[in-house]
Amino acid sequence: MTFPVLLLQAIQSSEIPLRFEPGAEEAVAAPVTGLIRSWLLLHQPDNPASDFDYGQKALLSRLLEELEGSSEIPA
């Protein structure tokens, strides 16, 4: 399962009364995804200098791939 699918399922199961509007789930998901992307990027080391920095950079890359839906979420 990808993050966008997971997020849309959460929105669809919520009490948001927009469920019947075409594209409502995507309209709600877009700012949430943008917020999470910005939050993750704030933690990205600019100039990795240690194993920890490289590990953090690799983890953030993986999380951003999952956020964008280009990679599956580990089950």
C-alpha positions in Angstrom: 0.0 0.0 0.0 1.2 3.5 -0.7 1.0 6.5 1.5 -1.4 8.5 -0.8 -3.8 5.5 -0.8 -3.5 5.2 3.0 -4.2 8.9 3.5 -7.2 8.8 1.1 -8.7 5.9 3.0 -8.3 7.8 6.3 -10.0 10.8 4.8 -12.8 8.7 3.3 -13.5 7.0 6.7 -13.6 10.4 8.5 -16.6 12.5 9.3 -15.7 15.1 6.7 -18.9 15.9 4.9 -17.1 16.5 1.6 -17.1 12.8 0.7 -19.7 13.2 -2.0 -17.9 16.1 -3.8 -15.8 14.9 -6.7 -12.1 15.3 -5.8 -12.8 16.2 -2.2 -10.5 13.6 -0.8 -7.6 14.7 -3.0 -8.3 18.4 -2.1 -8.0 17.6 1.6 -5.0 15.3 1.2 -2.9 17.7 -0.8 -2.2 20.3 2.0 -1.6 17.4 4.5 0.9 15.9 2.2 2.6 19.2 1.6 2.8 19.8 5.3 4.4 16.4 6.0 6.9 17.0 3.0 7.9 20.3 4.4 8.3 18.9 7.9 10.5 16.0 6.6 12.7 18.4 4.5 13.4 20.5 7.6 15.2 17.5 9.1 17.3 16.8 6.0 21.0 17.4 6.7 22.5 19.9 4.2 26.0 18.6 4.2 26.1 15.1 5.7 29.4 14.6 7.6 28.8 11.5 9.7 27.3 8.1 9.4 24.3 9.4 11.4 23.8 12.2 8.9 24.0 9.8 5.9 21.6 7.4 7.6 19.1 10.3 8.3 19.4 11.4 4.7 18.7 7.9 3.5 15.7 7.5 5.8 14.3 10.9 4.7 14.7 9.9 1.1 12.7 6.7 1.7 10.0 8.5 3.6 9.6 11.1 0.9 9.3 8.4 -1.7 6.6 6.8 0.4 4.8 10.1 0.8 4.8 10.7 -2.9 3.5 7.2 -3.6 6.6 6.1 -5.6 7.4 3.5 -3.1 5.3 1.0 -1.0 4.9 1.4 2.7 6.6 -1.6 4.4 4.0 -4.0 5.8 
